[in-house]
Amino acid sequence: MVSQQNFAMSIVSGIVFFAADTLYVLLNERVFEFGLGGAFDNAAKLMCKEIYFFATAAMCYFWFVYFELLRDTPFSREKKNLAIASSVMWLTAALLIVNLFTGFLFYVDENGIYHRGTFFILTYIFPYVYVFVACIRTIISMFDKNYTGDKRQLIPLTLFPLFPGAAGIMQFIWPRLPVACGVLALATLELYLNWTDQLISLDPLTGLNNRKQLIHYYERWVKFNNDDDLMYLLMIDANRFKQINDTYGHIQGDTALKNIAEALRLACRTLPKRANISRYGGDEFAIMFESSSPEYAEKLDKCIRETLDEVNKRSNIPFELTVSIGSASTDESIAIKELIDLADEAMYEEKSAYAR
């Protein structure tokens, strides 16, 4: 929810950015006038530019925070860090206020002509600090072996700032070339479509795929599979999860589910091909992957248990957290429901033995 709020604030900042730039152009080209005298229109032009540059800084700040929250970085978990990060935005606001009296960034003369001031470059440098840092930190996450999230989601985050940044530089060099607003609108639309796709296909708590994506993954494999590999399915269920919720509360229950999700991501890195990891529902998870050998399913089963134990120790949870695992395989001759039923049956056999 916090990441969505910051994304919404970046959209609002973008709307203000567009509105201020549009009103400035209408005033500058005399398509629209307030009719209160040239001095008032000149002041209105100046305020449009003031709002335009502050909206730019605000938009970049909210992008930065949104990217950090999506990656669930340690930096984003501390509110004081986000407050410190906002200092660049507020410094921009302070400089813009001073600019009203000094014109050292930009000004509008008595003839209504807009001029760049001696330190105009600062209006670009400060917002671009957010863009540069966000881009670099996202790239670092892509190559970080300890990053447990889906690295495919980082690709659009890495590419997103490049085109608006390039458009901004072009408009800095050629001020009358109106490319920044158009490119920014298209980039924001792409980010929005990526965000809605995540809402549709990802589980919001764990960040794993949802059941719909699991089914889609299997159906595509059946349709396009051209080799002799089998499809393996592991169904994973948390042991005594209701007891954890009842004894320690739902927040600790959520922590348990996140720990399982992290363990599944880490364990699946041992597979030769990319797996589909899903939260099937409640405290049940599923892993689907292609392989030519049943040994990978056995190794993955063992790796999940060992990795979960390491994750639990690292997070210092106050309860025992284990899982029951059942597996099944198919050569695409059965429907996914039958495959799930077979894996579920094997999983519940282990679960009933654990309960005893």
C-alpha positions as CSV (number, residue, x, y, z in Angstrom):
1,M,0.0,0.0,0.0
2,V,2.8,2.4,0.8
3,S,4.5,1.8,-2.5
4,Q,1.2,2.3,-4.3
5,Q,0.7,5.6,-2.5
6,N,4.1,6.8,-3.6
7,F,3.4,5.8,-7.1
8,A,0.1,7.7,-7.0
9,M,2.0,10.8,-5.6
10,S,4.5,10.5,-8.6
11,I,1.5,10.6,-10.9
12,V,0.0,13.6,-9.1
13,S,3.4,15.4,-9.4
14,G,3.5,14.5,-13.1
15,I,0.0,16.0,-13.6
16,V,1.1,19.3,-11.9
17,F,4.3,19.2,-14.0
18,F,2.2,18.9,-17.2
19,A,-0.3,21.5,-16.1
20,A,2.4,24.1,-15.2
21,D,4.3,23.6,-18.4
22,T,1.1,23.8,-20.5
23,L,-0.1,27.0,-18.8
24,Y,3.3,28.6,-19.2
25,V,3.3,27.9,-23.0
26,L,-0.3,29.3,-23.3
27,L,0.8,32.5,-21.5
28,N,4.1,32.8,-23.4
29,E,2.4,32.4,-26.8
30,R,-0.4,34.7,-25.7
31,V,-3.0,32.0,-26.4
32,F,-4.4,32.7,-23.0
33,E,-4.1,35.9,-20.8
34,F,-5.5,36.8,-17.4
35,G,-6.3,40.3,-18.6
36,L,-4.9,41.9,-15.4
37,G,-2.0,43.6,-17.0
38,G,1.4,42.5,-18.3
39,A,3.1,42.5,-14.9
40,F,0.5,40.0,-13.6
41,D,1.0,37.7,-16.6
42,N,4.8,37.9,-16.2
43,A,4.4,36.9,-12.6
44,A,2.1,34.0,-13.6
45,K,4.8,32.8,-16.1
46,L,7.4,32.9,-13.3
47,M,5.1,30.9,-10.9
48,C,4.4,28.4,-13.7
49,K,8.2,27.7,-14.0
50,E,8.6,27.6,-10.2
51,I,5.8,25.0,-9.9
52,Y,7.2,23.1,-12.9
53,F,10.6,22.7,-11.4
54,F,9.4,21.8,-7.9
55,A,7.0,19.2,-9.5
56,T,10.0,17.7,-11.3
57,A,11.9,17.3,-8.0
58,A,8.8,15.9,-6.2
59,M,8.1,13.4,-9.0
60,C,11.7,12.2,-9.0
61,Y,11.6,11.8,-5.2
62,F,8.4,9.7,-5.3
63,W,9.9,7.6,-8.1
64,F,13.0,7.0,-6.0
65,V,10.9,5.9,-2.9
66,Y,8.6,3.8,-5.1
67,F,11.6,1.9,-6.6
68,E,13.1,1.3,-3.1
69,L,9.8,0.0,-1.7
70,L,9.2,-2.3,-4.6
71,R,12.6,-3.9,-3.9
72,D,11.9,-3.9,-0.2
73,T,15.4,-2.5,0.6
74,P,16.7,-2.0,4.1
75,F,16.9,1.7,3.3
76,S,13.1,1.9,2.6
77,R,12.2,0.2,5.9
78,E,13.4,3.2,8.0
79,K,11.2,6.3,7.8
80,K,14.1,8.5,8.8
81,N,16.0,7.3,5.7
82,L,13.1,8.4,3.5
83,A,12.9,11.7,5.3
84,I,16.6,12.3,4.8
85,A,16.2,11.4,1.1
86,S,13.5,14.0,0.8
87,S,16.0,16.8,1.8
88,V,17.0,17.2,-1.9
89,M,13.4,17.9,-2.8
90,W,13.0,20.4,0.0
91,L,16.4,22.0,-0.9
92,T,15.0,22.5,-4.4
93,A,11.9,24.1,-2.9
94,A,14.1,26.5,-0.8
95,L,16.2,27.5,-3.8
96,L,13.0,28.2,-5.9
97,I,11.7,30.4,-3.1
98,V,15.0,32.4,-3.0
99,N,14.9,32.5,-6.8
100,L,11.6,34.6,-6.6
101,F,13.7,37.4,-5.2
102,T,17.1,36.9,-6.9
103,G,16.4,35.3,-10.3
104,F,19.7,33.3,-9.9
105,L,18.0,30.2,-11.4
106,F,15.7,31.8,-13.9
107,Y,13.5,35.0,-14.3
108,V,11.0,36.7,-16.5
109,D,11.9,40.3,-17.5
110,E,9.5,43.2,-17.8
111,N,8.9,42.3,-21.5
112,G,7.7,38.9,-20.5
113,I,10.8,37.1,-21.9
114,Y,12.0,34.1,-19.9
115,H,15.7,33.9,-19.1
116,R,17.9,31.2,-17.5
117,G,19.9,32.4,-14.5
118,T,23.6,31.8,-13.6
119,F,22.8,28.7,-11.6
120,F,20.0,27.3,-13.8
121,I,21.7,24.0,-14.0
122,L,20.8,23.3,-10.4
123,T,17.1,22.9,-11.4
124,Y,18.2,19.8,-13.4
125,I,21.0,18.5,-11.1
126,F,18.9,18.1,-7.9
127,P,16.0,16.1,-9.5
128,Y,18.5,14.0,-11.5
129,V,20.2,12.9,-8.3
130,Y,17.1,10.8,-7.5
131,V,17.0,9.4,-11.0
132,F,20.7,8.5,-11.0
133,V,20.8,6.9,-7.5
134,A,17.6,5.0,-8.2
135,C,18.9,3.6,-11.4
136,I,22.3,2.6,-9.9
137,R,20.8,1.0,-6.9
138,T,18.4,-1.0,-9.0
139,I,21.2,-2.2,-11.3
140,I,23.2,-3.3,-8.2
141,S,20.2,-5.3,-7.0
142,M,20.0,-7.1,-10.4
143,F,23.6,-8.4,-9.9
144,D,23.3,-9.0,-6.2
145,K,23.4,-12.7,-5.4
146,N,21.6,-12.1,-2.1
147,Y,18.7,-10.3,-3.6
148,T,15.7,-12.6,-3.1
149,G,13.1,-10.8,-5.2
150,D,12.2,-11.5,-8.9
151,K,14.9,-9.9,-10.8
152,R,12.8,-9.7,-14.0
153,Q,10.7,-7.0,-12.2
154,L,13.9,-4.9,-12.0
155,I,14.4,-4.6,-15.7
156,P,11.5,-2.0,-16.3
157,L,12.6,-0.1,-13.2
158,T,16.1,0.2,-14.6
159,L,15.0,1.2,-18.0
160,F,12.3,3.6,-16.9
161,P,14.4,6.7,-16.0
162,L,16.6,6.5,-19.2
163,F,14.1,7.9,-21.7
164,P,12.7,10.8,-19.5
165,G,16.3,11.6,-18.5
166,A,17.4,11.7,-22.1
167,A,14.4,13.8,-23.1
168,G,15.1,16.2,-20.2
169,I,18.7,16.7,-21.4
170,M,17.5,17.3,-25.0
171,Q,15.1,20.0,-23.7
172,F,17.9,21.5,-21.6
173,I,20.0,21.9,-24.8
174,W,17.0,22.9,-27.0
175,P,14.5,24.7,-24.7
176,R,11.8,25.0,-27.4
177,L,11.8,21.3,-28.2
178,P,8.8,20.0,-26.3
179,V,9.9,16.4,-25.8
180,A,10.0,16.1,-22.0
181,C,6.3,16.0,-21.3
182,G,5.5,13.5,-24.1
183,V,8.3,11.1,-23.3
184,L,7.5,11.3,-19.6
185,A,3.8,10.5,-20.2
186,L,4.7,7.4,-22.2
187,A,7.3,6.2,-19.7
188,T,4.8,6.7,-16.8
189,L,2.2,4.8,-18.8
190,E,4.6,1.9,-19.2
191,L,5.4,2.0,-15.5
192,Y,1.7,2.0,-14.7
193,L,1.0,-1.0,-17.0
194,N,3.9,-2.9,-15.4
195,W,2.4,-2.0,-11.9
196,T,-1.1,-3.2,-12.9
197,D,0.4,-6.4,-14.3
198,Q,2.0,-7.1,-11.0
199,L,-1.3,-6.5,-9.2
200,I,-3.0,-9.0,-11.4
201,S,-0.3,-11.7,-11.4
202,L,1.6,-11.4,-8.1
203,D,0.7,-12.2,-4.6
204,P,1.0,-8.9,-2.7
205,L,2.4,-10.4,0.6
206,T,5.1,-12.6,-0.7
207,G,5.8,-11.2,-4.2
208,L,5.5,-14.6,-5.7
209,N,3.3,-15.5,-8.6
210,N,-0.3,-16.3,-7.9
211,R,-2.4,-19.4,-8.8
212,K,-3.5,-17.9,-12.1
213,Q,0.2,-17.5,-13.2
214,L,0.9,-21.1,-12.2
215,I,-1.9,-22.4,-14.4
216,H,-0.8,-20.1,-17.3
217,Y,2.7,-21.4,-17.0
218,Y,1.6,-25.0,-17.3
219,E,-0.8,-24.3,-20.2
220,R,2.0,-22.6,-22.2
221,W,4.3,-25.5,-21.5
222,V,1.8,-28.0,-22.8
223,K,1.2,-25.9,-25.9
224,F,4.8,-25.1,-26.8
225,N,6.9,-27.9,-25.3
226,N,9.1,-29.5,-28.0
227,D,11.5,-31.5,-25.9
228,D,11.4,-34.7,-23.8
229,D,11.6,-33.0,-20.4
230,L,8.9,-33.7,-17.8
231,M,7.1,-31.0,-15.8
232,Y,7.6,-31.4,-12.1
233,L,5.3,-29.9,-9.5
234,L,6.1,-29.5,-5.8
235,M,3.3,-28.5,-3.4
236,I,4.5,-27.0,-0.2
237,D,2.4,-26.4,2.9
238,A,3.4,-24.8,6.2
239,N,3.2,-27.1,9.2
240,R,0.9,-26.0,12.1
241,F,0.4,-22.6,10.5
242,K,-2.9,-22.0,12.3
243,Q,-1.2,-22.6,15.6
244,I,1.4,-20.0,14.7
245,N,-1.3,-17.5,13.9
246,D,-3.3,-18.3,17.0
247,T,-0.3,-18.2,19.4
248,Y,1.9,-15.4,17.9
249,G,-0.6,-13.3,15.9
250,H,-1.2,-12.7,12.2
251,I,1.9,-10.4,11.8
252,Q,4.1,-13.3,12.8
253,G,2.0,-15.5,10.5
254,D,2.8,-13.1,7.6
255,T,6.5,-13.3,8.6
256,A,6.3,-17.1,8.4
257,L,4.8,-16.9,4.9
258,K,7.5,-14.4,3.7
259,N,10.2,-16.7,5.1
260,I,8.9,-19.6,3.2
261,A,8.7,-17.5,0.0
262,E,12.3,-16.4,0.5
263,A,13.5,-19.9,1.0
264,L,11.7,-21.1,-2.1
265,R,13.3,-18.4,-4.2
266,L,16.8,-19.1,-2.9
267,A,16.4,-22.9,-3.3
268,C,15.1,-22.6,-6.9
269,R,18.4,-21.0,-7.9
270,T,19.9,-24.5,-7.9
271,L,17.6,-25.6,-10.8
272,P,19.0,-25.7,-14.4
273,K,15.9,-23.9,-15.7
274,R,13.8,-21.0,-14.3
275,A,11.0,-22.3,-12.2
276,N,7.5,-20.9,-11.6
277,I,7.2,-20.2,-7.8
278,S,3.6,-19.4,-6.7
279,R,1.6,-18.9,-3.6
280,Y,-1.2,-21.3,-4.3
281,G,-3.4,-20.1,-1.5
282,G,-3.3,-19.5,2.3
283,D,-0.2,-21.2,3.6
284,E,0.3,-23.4,0.5
285,F,2.9,-22.8,-2.2
286,A,3.7,-24.4,-5.5
287,I,6.9,-24.8,-7.6
288,M,6.7,-25.9,-11.2
289,F,9.8,-26.6,-13.3
290,E,11.0,-28.6,-16.3
291,S,13.6,-31.3,-15.9
292,S,14.9,-34.4,-17.6
293,S,15.8,-36.0,-14.3
294,P,13.8,-36.7,-11.1
295,E,16.9,-36.1,-9.1
296,Y,16.3,-32.3,-9.3
297,A,13.0,-32.7,-7.5
298,E,14.6,-34.7,-4.8
299,K,17.5,-32.2,-4.5
300,L,15.1,-29.3,-4.5
301,D,13.0,-30.9,-1.7
302,K,16.1,-31.1,0.5
303,C,17.4,-27.7,-0.5
304,I,14.1,-26.0,0.5
305,R,14.1,-27.5,4.0
306,E,17.8,-26.6,4.6
307,T,17.3,-23.1,3.2
308,L,14.2,-22.5,5.2
309,D,16.1,-23.4,8.4
310,E,18.8,-20.8,7.5
311,V,16.2,-18.1,6.7
312,N,14.4,-18.8,10.0
313,K,17.6,-18.5,12.0
314,R,18.5,-15.3,10.2
315,S,15.0,-13.7,10.9
316,N,15.1,-14.9,14.6
317,I,11.4,-16.0,14.6
318,P,10.1,-17.2,18.0
319,F,8.5,-20.4,16.7
320,E,9.4,-23.6,14.8
321,L,8.6,-23.2,11.1
322,T,8.8,-26.3,8.8
323,V,7.0,-27.4,5.7
324,S,5.5,-30.5,4.2
325,I,6.3,-31.2,0.5
326,G,4.8,-33.4,-2.1
327,S,5.8,-33.8,-5.7
328,A,4.4,-35.2,-8.9
329,S,5.5,-35.1,-12.6
330,T,3.9,-35.4,-16.0
331,D,4.7,-35.6,-19.7
332,E,1.9,-33.2,-20.5
333,S,-0.6,-36.1,-20.8
334,I,-2.7,-34.9,-17.8
335,A,-4.5,-31.7,-16.9
336,I,-3.0,-29.4,-14.4
337,K,-5.8,-30.1,-11.9
338,E,-4.8,-33.8,-11.9
339,L,-1.2,-32.9,-11.5
340,I,-2.0,-30.7,-8.5
341,D,-4.1,-33.4,-7.0
342,L,-1.2,-35.9,-7.2
343,A,1.3,-33.5,-5.6
344,D,-1.3,-32.5,-3.0
345,E,-1.9,-36.2,-2.1
346,A,1.8,-36.8,-1.6
347,M,2.2,-33.6,0.4
348,Y,-0.7,-34.4,2.8
349,E,0.7,-37.9,3.4
350,E,3.8,-36.2,4.7
351,K,1.7,-33.6,6.6
352,S,-0.3,-36.3,8.4
353,A,2.8,-38.1,9.4
354,Y,4.2,-34.8,10.7
355,A,1.1,-34.3,12.7
356,R,1.5,-37.6,14.5
